[in-house]
Amino acid sequence: MSKAKRGIYAAAVSPFTENGRLDAERLVTYCQYLLSDGGCDGVAPTGTTGEGNSIAMIDKLALPPKFAKAGLSGDTVIFGTGACAVNDAISLSRNALDHGFPNVLVLPPFYYKAPTDEGLYTHFAQLIERVASNDLRVYLYHFPQMSAVPFSTDLVVRLKKDFGAIIAGLKDSSGDFEQSQAFAEATGGVGADFDVYPSSEAMYFDGKSAGCAGIISGSTNAFANLVQSAITAGGGAAFDAVKAARATAAKYPLMAAMKQVEAWRSGDDAWLRMAPPLVPLTDEQRTSLRADLAALETEKEPV
């Protein structure tokens, strides 16, 4: 088992059945698409974009064996395993590891607000010590707008110092590039084998220059190939297209918009189902998104 490869990740959206359960088979097939024609180097299922905190524990536990049976590689998948209860986080992380997926994305326990760094340290120390495997690779999930529980750079450095390679990196969904840069600088970034992932593809080149490992983004469900083209081109006009696409995605509720894009791509309206309290796009939003995507395609056409 190995650490997740660096590069472009999609925070994969999650399909649901008519009764609101996670549709694991459809998610596996979708992630296989993202890792091939979808242009992604890796996928991060059951995170925020994947409505992970709205998915039943039993469904999340059933997911890694299905990914393993389908032959997905352990170095291309980072499962979201964060939970308020440390025992739930332990169960989800151990289950992923046991099925060949050592890389896990872990939110801090987010119900009690303003916890001390000591309390957060204890949560992650218990997770690591009780999973009890040197193969485990934990990616800390910094998303203060949603969790209201940020990671301090001091805490991240302490966890990395005490647990070494097990603390593999951090996803920074703050949207603040200076914050991503601070995490990379404090830990040594990729040069010290600590992989910081900003959450916007518009930060890709700045992130690489700052020692980040790539990006993990919700909008790469639709636009990963644009990012890969920009990387091949070394930036320039190709990267302008990436930034335009990201700005388009930001105009809409992200999860609903990415599910709508996948419903159009696949011809499968089952993708439009959302876990409450989230809802699909309105008719007006769908019409506007369709027009915006058409405009992006027009901008890509050679003059």
N, C-alpha and C positions, 0 to 999 in steps of 0.2 A: 504494500500500500504506500501511496506517495502523496505529497503535498499537491494542492491544486495548481495546475499550470497557470501561468500569468497570461493576461490578455483581456479580451472583450467578453464580458459575461452579460447574459440577459437575466434579470430578476423575473423569472418566468411567471406568467399569469396562470391561474388555476381554473380548470373546467369543473363544473358541478353537474350532478345528475338532477333529475326532476325533483327528487326528494331532498335536495340540498347537500348531499354527500359529495366528497371529493371523487371525481372521475379519474381514478389512477391510470387506467389503461389509456385514456385519451391524453393525459398529461405526459405519460411516457412517450407516446408517439409524437407529441408536440415537441418535447425536448430533443428527440432524435432529429426532428426537422431543424430546430434551432442550431444544433451542432453540425448540420450539414448545409443544406441550401439556405438556412437562415443566417449564416455568416458568423456564428458565435464560436469562440474558443471554449466556452464553458457556460453552464447554466446554474442558477441559484433558485431552486424551487422553495415554496412555502415560506418566503419572506414577506415583506410588506406588500409588494406588487402582487404576490401570489396569495394575498388575503390569508396569510398563514395563521394569524391569531383568530380567524373565524373558522378554522378547520378543526374538526374533532380530533382529539388525541388518537383515537383508534385508527382514524384514517391516515394520520401522519405516520404512525408506526407501521402501517401496511405498505407504505410507499417505497422505502429502500429495497425490500426484497423484489419488488416488481421492476425497479430500475436495474437491479443485478441480473434478474432473469432475462431482461431485454439486452443485456450486454453493454450497458453504458459504463464507461470507465470511471474509476474512482477519482481520477485526477481532473475530471471535467465537471464534477458536480459538487456544489456546496449547499448542503441542506440547511434550511433554517430550523434551529432546534431550541431557540430561546423560549423561556417560560418564567412566569412569576414564581412558581414553586420550583425550587432547585431540584427536587426529586423528579419532576416532569422533564426538566432540561437534561438531567442525567439519563433518564430512560430513553429520550429521543436521541441523544448523542450516542449512547452506547449501542442503540439499535442500528443507527446509520453505520457506525464503525463495524459492527458485527457482520453487516452485509457488504462490506468492502468499500464503504464511503467514509473515510476518516475526516473529511473536511466539513466543518459545521460552522454556521453563522449564528452567533448567540447574542441576542438582546440582553441588556441588563434586566433584572427583575424590576418591573416598571409600575407596579401598583402604588407602593409607598414612595412618596415624593421626597426629594432632597435627602436621600440616604448618604451616609458618610462614605468616603473612599474605603474605609476599613470594612464597612458592611458589604460593599460591592466586591471587594477583594475576597472576602470570606465566601461569597456566593460562587465565584469562579474557582477558588481554591477547592471547595467541596466538589464542584463539578469535575475538575480534573483529577483530584485524588480518588474519587469514588468510581469514575469510569476506569481509572487505573490501567491506562495503556499508553505506552510511549508512541504509539501510532496515531493517537488523536491529534488533530490539528484544528485549533479554535481560532475563528475570525471574530473579533469583537465587533459588535454592531452599534455604531454611534449614530443615533437618529433622534436628537433631542426634541425636534418639533413634534414627534409622535410619542416617544417614550417619556419625555420630560425628565429623563434620567441620563445626563451626558456622562461620557468618560473624560476624566481629566488626563492630560498628558502624563502627569506624575503616576497615576494609577496604571496606565498602559505600560509605561517604562518599568514599573515595579513588577507587574505580571510577567512581562517578557524576561526580566532579570531572574525571577524566581522559578519560572516554568520553561524557559528556553524555547526549543523548537515547537513545543505544544501550542504556545501562543504564536500563531502563524502569521497573523495580520489583522487588519481592521477595515471594515467598510464604513466610509464616512458619507452619510446621507444628509449631512447638515446643509449642503448646497454652498458652503463657504470654502472656496479653494484655500484660503489662508489657513483654515483649520486642518485640511488634508495635509498641507505642506508642513504644518507644525507637528502633526503625528509622524510624518516621514522623517523630519529632522530630529525629533526627540529619540526615535528608535533606531535611526540609521537607514530606514527604508529598505529597499531591495538589496542594497549593498551589505546590509546586516541580516538579510533573509527575513525581513519583516515586510509584508505585502499590504500596502495601503491602497484601497480602491475608492476613489471618488465615485459619486453616483450619477455624474453627468458626462456623456460623451463629449460635450463641449469643453471639458477640462482635460481631455486625453493628452494632448501634447505638453501642456503645462505640467500635468501630473508626471509624465515620464521624465521631464527635465528635473523635477523635484524629488525623484526617487520613488515614485509610486509604481504599482505593478500593472495597472490597466484601469478598467472601469467595470463596475457592476451597476447596470442601469435598467430601469423599467422600460424606457423607450427603445432599447435595443431589441425588444421583442419584435419591433417593426423595422428598425433602422440599422441593424448591425452591419449589413453589407455596405452601407454608406460609410461607416467607420472604417471598415477594412479597406475600402477604396481610397479613403483619405490617408490611411497609414501607408499604403503602397505608393501613393503619389507624394508623400512627404508633406502633406498639408495643402496650402494654397486654396484654389477654388473648390477642390474636393472637400476640404474641411469646412469651407463656407456652407456647403450643402448639408454637412452634418449639423452645424449650428442652426441652420434654418429648420431642419427637421426637429431638432430638440425644442426649439422655440414653438413650433407647431404643436408638439405633444403637450407642452406646458399650458396651452390654452384650454385644455379639457381635463376632466377627472381622469387621471392617468390609467388606472386599472380598467375602467369602463372603455376608454378609448382604445387601449391595446387589445382588449377582448373584441371590440368591434372590428378592428383591423384584421384580427385572426378569423373572425366569422366571415368577413368578405374574402379573405385569401382562401379559406378552406371550403367555403360554401356551406358551413355548418353553423346554424344559428344557436345551437346548444351552447356555444361559447359566450353568448350574451348573458347567461345566468350569472348573477352576483350573489354573494353571501350577505345577508342583512348585517348592518344597516346600509350597505352600498347598493346602488341602483344602476341600471344601464343608462346609456346616453338617452337624452330626449330626442324626439324626431328632429327638432331644430338643430341640436348638436350633431346628430348623425349627418344631416345635410351639409352643415358647415365643415365637418371633418372631411367628408368626401371631397368637397371643393378644395380644401386646403391640401389634401394629398395629391389631387390632380395638379394643383399649382406647383407643388414640389417636383413632380415628374416633369412638368414643362420646363422648370428651371434647370433640370439636369440635361435636357436635350441640347446637343451642340448647335451653335449659331451658324 
